[in-house]
């Protein structure tokens, strides 16, 4: 059993992929033959002797091949995809269609000129290599099967060359070796061709990275916007639902308290308690919901929203916002979030007696500085759980920078830069 | 006195109607958006319109804009704005045009039924009722002005005046005698260089000065 499975695997494995590679080379040779045919076309019908005729016979077919560049690229890509299962990516933003505006752009662009290098140099060389492989393959095949060929020779020849059996054994061995070698060569050449195609037909590493960065930036912006929209939706839902219900509850309890004058002391106490609880719940929920995304931010912008935040704090805050135009809603939301969270931190941890907030726009950047005169010692690494890491992450999500200087003893300065290009 | 209500939350609208009826108002219309409010005011010409700031279709500042239209077109109708959060900008918009017969309160103040009823009556009678949060937000912006000459106690009194309280109301709130309140108010008038005219007029001017909305 073991012998049976071991034997064919070992012997046939080198030829497993060689068939595919050889088919791939055959298609390559066919394509290059087509190109060669175009180049040779004038010479088939007449042999030009005058200088102008030679020029025409060379220039016109060459120009035709160059103009067919985009088409050749597509054909080559199909060859790699169909024969090898290799997808050669197309460079971004390049029209690979025949046609006048497309061909001009194609010829001027760096990827287009790289593709032309493949069609005029790498492609023909690889096809030539493929031809060599085919010849070796055929030779190897013929040599390996020499006994078959000897069988069909006339018996007189065999009779005259008596030592042929031993010689043919050598030839067979050489043929088998050549078959193995050409199988290896076919695969190696296919690898070389694939690498050349990836380098010359596909986008360069730099173009690929540029495209990737653009894709990532776009998808991240989408995610950030979606999170922002989600926050708005939650704010709207809470505002329309739970908040109104709670206020209505507090109002009804207030009405009960005011109108039911002849209640026993016990019941009055319970209503009083419930009334106070309901009012506190309203205030608490208000603070939470406003932190999500205040409606006034959308409506009137940062200045209005931040002055609301500042006024609600128990610490006096000097606020100065000078913006010539409004940043994008996402940047506005991040700026609002950073300032309101930082001020909350100031109240919770800094034991400050006052704070300063400035928001200004300089050269397409939104600069935010939040300073307090508290005890300092805020830990930007977030080990002490002050939420600074969360702030830094939210800032980074829109390509902003976040820094926090907070020596022990204060003062604490948080500076944030956000992009706000028009 | 007659009132019109605009509030998109049905539950809360019912609550407000009950409170206003308890305060002696006759509620002639209940609306759910700004357009309905404006036509109801035109039809009923009420003494007061109690208006939610955030209403359909945009859910931003529809109520503030409707309030400005009402104050301009039907000056006999006072407007009391209600909002989940007090926004200084909305207050400035509202007060910049006209400061008599306007109010701006947090919704949660409705729960303190008696105080809310008093505020509503003050506004309906042409007075001003501002939420303490509005007042503190409006004060945020100022740096140096005659108001800095006021003592903290005088500031408290002025804040309560801005909230639409009467002298006796202020005295009860600060737990002082009514004559002490009168003394504070006189001191405020002097410090703010207000002309000796009738008391009510000076009272309004003091509040305006306090809010940074009047220069003289």
Interface residues (C-beta under 8 A of the other chain):
Chain A: X236 X239 X240 X243 X244 X245 X247 X248 X250 X251 X252 X253 X254 X255 X257 X258 X259 X275 X278 X279 X282 X283 X286 X289 X290 X294 X295 X296 X298 X299 X300 X304 X305 X307 X308 X310 X311 X312 X317 X319
Chain B: X8 X9 X11 X12 X14 X15 X16 X18 X19 X22 X54 X59 X60 X61 X84 X85 X86 X87 X88 X89 X90 X107 X108 X110 X111 X112 X113 X114 X133 X136 X137 X140 X141
